[in-house]
């Protein structure tokens, strides 16, 4: 049992294993990225104790104090006995050390998280008749040697200064003398907590866990934008990947042990057509700008967000428009290299190799799709005037009949709808995307709308069309509109063909004309 005389200070002749005064100061600087991550550690404890409600109070006390903000975290979980409370305040004193059943493993959470933000933490856990077991840790008492053991719990009532947050709670953690909070304004801390906790614990919130900050409910934030109950939604699933990809993993661990478990991966695309016109402020607000990355979720809780498992693919601007989520269980902690604070990963090379190649290829495919969607949006924006004119003049031409829609047109129209939904009520539209043939362009008619699809891979597209119709400053608007009008007229003429034989002849002509044009433009 350590004594005050052996742990008070460190000097050259001190044989103690831990220099407590230096240890407690160094511990405050290690592990936690900030206030949100430290509070998230206590929310972990509450959820692991079966809580369905976590209330966080941020209060400004006497403004004359050096550190006037007090933080309290209350939950309605199972609470603690007197002995468990004392263990919970020890560094490494968890009753669930190295357990793979919940969110934590190492027992550093309560003391480490609390003292990373405050100089004193007090813990109340309910007994009976409105009384609580109470104990505490104080940085200054520990550093001075005044406290060498976790104080034995005493029976106490909650202080009136805590207000209603302690009503009906089982456990209450109070941070006093908060000298390391990220912000001094209560409103800023509230906003940051809603954003951070809403994202980290989104899966638990969807399952019914309520997290409140100063009485206001925290809403889940989905980085994939897929869940309709999230703050921002509208993400698009990647149809050909299914709901999720599953990777059964069996690897040799860093200590020669076998690591085995399943990893689930989900991808989504952001709706470029709907969101590309948002202001820069709105893009930042929704988390689009500089939001590229992979959400790493352990046991339902996000522990990291970053550029992982991309198979050597470098990050680029188009990556802001797709998202991924990688989910795994605690049995794969060593494979992911999970830190004890659950705020980062350092995956082993074997895991990177197992996931990186395929996920990197998917990321490249999504970037191509995003680029095409932006190009479609740009082309539509530039072509809006000529398509409005074509729509206005449609009544004086041979009517278009839904009977002229072919099976191929119907399938292509559905593909284009998934890639880029219609942006206006015009009956005509000009867009760019590779077509399943060698033609420079192709008309697609769905019974009500004619799409002129420009093939960007054709030589005429990048040698001539883009120079004249791509918004170059030297191209005259009259010439640009004239070329688009010529192509729209050709597309409309083709879809008015009334018989399959007539349509086939026109398609053959267009394809042969496109092939000759491609050859004539060879370097």
N, C-alpha and C positions, 0 to 999 in steps of 0.2 A: 504494500500500500504506500503510494508516494506521500511524502509529508511536505509541509510548507518549506522546511529548511532545504530540501533537496530539489525543489522545483521553482523556487521564487525567481531566481535570475540565473543567467548562464554566464560562466567565466571559465578561464583556462583550467581551473582545478575542479570544476563541477562535473561529476561523473554521470549525471542523470541522462537517460536516453533522450528525453524531450526537454528542450529549453522552453518552458511553457510561455514565458513572456513573449519570446520571438515567434513561437508557434502560433499563438492566438492572433498575432498581427499578420503573419504570413497567410494564415488560413482565410482571413478576411479578403485577401487579394486574389484568392484562387477560385477558379471554377465557374463563377456565374457571370454571364454577360451583362446583367443589369437587373433592375428592379422587377421587371416582368418575369424574367426567368427564375428569380429567387422566389417570388410569390407562386409561380407555377409549381415549384417543388412542394409547397405546402398544400396546394390543391391536389397534387398527386397523393399525398398522405391522406387527405380527406376522402378521396375517391376510393383509395385502397381500404379505408375503414368503412366502406359501404355508404358513404354520404350521398344523398340525392340533392343536397343544397349546400352551397358554399357562399357565404356573405363576406365581402371585403369592405372594410371601412377605412377611409383615409380622412384624417381629421387634422385641422390646424389648431394647435393649442395656443398657449400664450405667445403672441407674435414677438415678444421680447426675448424668448428663449433662443439660444444659439441654433438648436435643431427643433423647431416647433411642430413638426409633423409626426403624428402617431399613426401607425398602421395596425389594423386588427383583422384577423382572418378567423371566421367562425364556421363550424360545420355541424351537421346533424348525424355524423357517423357513429360508430360504436363506442367512441371514447376510450379512455385508458384507466387501468388500475394505478394505484400509487407507485407500484414497482415499475410498471411499464413506462409511466411518465418519467421516472428518473432515468431509465435506460434511454428513452427517446431523446433526452437532452445530452447524452454522451456522444462524442464523435465516434462513429462506428458502433454505437450501442443498440442498433436495431434488433428487435425480436424476430425479424424476417431476413436476417443477413444471408445473402447469396440465394434468396428464394427466387424461383423463376415463375412464380404464380401471379405476380402483380406488376405494378409500375416501377417499384424501387427494388434495389438489391443490396446496397452497401451501408445503409444506416447513417449516412452523412447529411441527409437532407435538412432536417429541422434545425440543428445547431449551425451547420455551415451556411445554409441559405439565409437564416435570420441574422447572423452576425456579419454577413457580407454587406448588410444594409443598415444595421443599427448597432448601437453599443450595448443594448440590453434587450433580452427577449424574456417574456414571461408567458407561462403556459397554464391555462386553467382547464381542468377536465371534470365533468359533472359527477357528483356523488349522489346526494339526496337532499331533499328539503331546501333546494335552491343554493346549496353549498357546493364548492368545488375543491378538488385537490389542486394545489398551486405550487409551482417551482419556477426557477429562473436561471439564466446565465447572464453574467455581466462582464464585459470585456475588461474594464478597468480593474475589477476585483480579481479576475484571473491573472492579468498581467502583473499585478502588484504582489501576487501570492496570497492575497487575503482569502481567496476561494481556491481550494485544491480538489474539492469533491463537488459533485452535483448536489445542491442543497436538498435536504430531505423534504418531500412535499408536506405542505400544511393545508389545513382546511380554511377556506376563505370564501367570502361572497364576492361577486363581480363588482368592480368599482362603478359608481354611478356615472363617471365620466365617459364610460363606453357606450352609454345610451342603450338602445334597443337591440344592438347587434348580438348580444349574448343571450337574448330570450330564446328558450327552447333549443339552445345549441348544446352539443355534447363536448366539444373541444374548442377552445379559444386561444389563439396565439396572438400576443401583443408585442409589437416592436416599439420600443421607446428610444429616445435620443438617436433618431434616424439621421446619421451623418453621411450616408452614402447613397441616398436615393438619386435616381437619374434626373429628377426635376424637382423644383421647389414649389411649383404651382399645383394645387390639388386638381384643378380641371385638366391639366396636361397629363398628370398621372392617371386620372380616370380614363382619358381617351386612349392612352397607350395600353392600359390594362385591357380595355375592351377589345382592342385590335389584336394584341398578343395572345390573350387567353382564349378569345373567340376562335383563333386559328389553331393553337396548340391542342385545345380540348374539343375541337369541333365534333368529333365522332361521339364523345360522351354527351355533349349537348344535344345532339340528334337522338341519343338514347334516353334523354329525359333528365340529365343532371342540370340543375339550375345554378348558374354562377352570376352573382350580382355584385356590382361595384357601387357603393354608396346608394344602394336601393334600386339601381337601374340594371335590368337584365342584360347580360352579355349575349349577343347573337353570334351564331357560328359563322366563321369566314372560311369559305371553301376555295383553296387556291386553284382547283380545277374548274370552278364556276359551274358545276354540274348539279349540285343539290338545290332544289327550289326553295329550301328553307334557309339558305345562306343569305348574307348581306347582299352580295352581288351574285347573280346567276345569269345563265345564257350561254354557257360553254356547250360545245358540241362534241358528243362522243365520236371516236374514230371507228366507224362502222366495221371495217374489215378486221379490226383487232378484237371485236367482241366486247363484252362488259369489262373483262380484265384478263390479263395474262397470268398464268401460274407457273412458277419455276420450283420444282422439287430440288432441294439443295442437300448435298451430302459431301462435306469437305473435311480435310484434316485441319484441326485447329492449331493455333500457334504453339500449344503445349503438347501436341501429339494426340489430343483428344478428338473424337468424332463429333462434328457439328452437323446436325440434321434438322431440317424443317422446310416449310413452304414459304415462298415469297410471292406476293401478289403485286402486280404492276397495272396501273391504269393510266391512260393518256386521254387528253382532251385538246380540242382546238378552240380558240376564242373566235367569236363571230366577227371576222374581219369586215364583212359587208355592213354590219350594223354599227360597229364600234370604230372603224378607221377614221370617221369624221369627228370623233369626240375631241374636245379641246385638250391641250397638254395637261391642264389642271385636272380634268375629269379622268384622263388616262392614269395620272398618278394616283388619284383618289381610288380608282378601281384596282390599283395594283398591276396595271398593264406595263407601264414604263419601267424598265429595269427589273421586271418581275420574272424573267426566265429562270427556270430551275426545276429541281426535283424535290418534292416533299417526302422526307423520310419519316415513316410512322411506325413506332414500336408499340405493340400491344394497344393500339388505338389512340396513341398519344404522339403528336409530332415532336420529334427530338432534333430535327435539323432540316434546313432548306438550303440547297446549293446545287452546284454543277457536278453531279455524281453519275457514274455508270454510263457515260456518253461515248465510250469507245474511242477516245481521242478526238471527238468532234469539238471544234472550238466554238465558243459562244459568239453569236452574232445578233444583230438587231431583230431579224425575223423570229428569233427564238422567244421573243416576248409574247408571241401569239399562240403558243401551245404550252401545255403543262403536263407534268407526270407526278404520280404518287407511288412510292414503293413501301409496301407494308410487310412487316415480319413480326415474329414472336420473340420473347426473351431467350428462347433456346438458341438463337443465332446471334446473341450479343457479341461473342468473341469474333464471329465472322465479320460483323459490321464495325467492330472496334468501338463500342458504345462507351462514352465517358461516364464516370460515376455521377455526374450532374445531369446526365441525359440531355446535353446540349450540343452534342457533336458526335461525329463518327469518323473512324479511320479504317475503312474496310480493308481486309487482307487481300493480297494480290489475286488469290484463287477466286474470291468472290467477284472482284472486278472483272476478271477474265470470263467468269461464268455468265455475267449479265451484260458486260459492256458492248460486245460486238453486236448483238441483236438490238439492244435498246438504242445504241448509236445509229444503227441503220434506220430504225423507226424515226428517230429524231431528224435525220437527214430527209426522210420522206416527208415529214410534216413541214419542214422548212420549205421544201419545194412546193408543197400545197399552199402554204401561207403566201409564198412569193406569187404564185398564180392567182390567189385570191386578191392580193393587193393590185396586181396587174389588171385583173378583171374590174376591180373597183375604179381604178384610174381610167381605164378605157371607157367605162360607163359614164363617168363624170364628164369626160371630154366629149363624148358622143351625144350628150343629152339634147343639145339644140337640134341636131340633124334628125334625131329620132322623133323629136316632137313635131318637126315639120312633116316627116314621113307619116306619122300618125294622123296629122291634120289633113293630109292629102289623100288618105286611104279611101275615103268615100267616093272619090271620082274614078277609081280603078276597079278592075274586075274583082268581085268579092272573094275573099279567102274562105274556103269551105273546110270544116272539120273533117270531112270525108277524105281529104287529101293527106291526113296524118298517117305516116308509115310507122311500122313497129320499131324500126331503127330510130326514127325521129322521137318517138315516145320515150324510148329508153335513154337517148342522149339528153332529152329535156329534163328527165328526172335526175340524171347525174349533174347537170348544170344547176338545177335547183338546190341540190345538196351542197354544191361547192360555193355558189353565190346566189342567194335568193334575189328575186326581182326587187329593184329599188324604186320603180315608178310604175304608173299605170299606162305608159306608152305601149303601143302594140308592136314596137320595134326596139331592138336592142343590139348593140355592138359590143362584143367581148372577145378576149383572147384566151385560148387554151389549146393545147395540142389536140388534133383531131385524129381519129383512127383511120387515116388514109393519107395520101401524099398531096392532097389539094392545098392551095393557098388559103381558101376559105370554104366554109360549108354552111348552108342554111339549115336551121333546125326549127321546125314548125310544130307546135303542140296543140293546134286547133284554135288558139286565140292570139298567139304572139309569134312573131318571126324573129329569131335570133340569128344575127350574122356572126358566125364564129370564125375569127381570124386565127390561122395556124402560125404561131410565132416561130416555129422551126423551119418554115419555108424560106428559101433565100429571098424572095421578093419582100417578105415581111421585114427582115432586119436590114436589107439593102436599100429598100425604097419606101415601103409603107411607114415604117417607124420614123424615118427622116421627115416625111411629109405630113404624117398624121399623128405623130407622137408628142406634139406640143413643143417641138423645137422652135426657138425664137425667130429663126429666119423663114419658117414656113408660113405662108399667108393663110388666114382663116378661110378665105374663099376657096383656095386650092384644096385645103384639108377637107372642107365640107363637100366639095365637088367629088373628090375621090370616094368618100364614104357614101355619097348619094349613088354613085355608079355601082358600088358593091351592094348596097341595100336593094337597088332596083334589080340587079342580077339575082340576088337571093329571093326576092319576092316573086320574080318571074318563074323561078324554078319550082317554088312550092305551089304555084297555081296550076301546075301540070295536072290534068284530070285523070290520066290513066297511068297504070304502072309502066307500060311500055314507053310512054312519052317521058315520064320521070327518069327512067333508066337511060334514055338517050341523052337527056340534058346532063345527068350526073356523069356519064362517060365523057361528054364534051368538056365539062368543067375539070375533070381529073386530067384529061389529056392536055388541055390548055395549061393547067398548073404545072404538069410535068415538063412541058416545053419551056415554060417561063423559068422554071428552076434550072434547066440545062443552059439556057441562053445567058443566065447570070453567073455562070461559072467564072472563076478568076482566070 
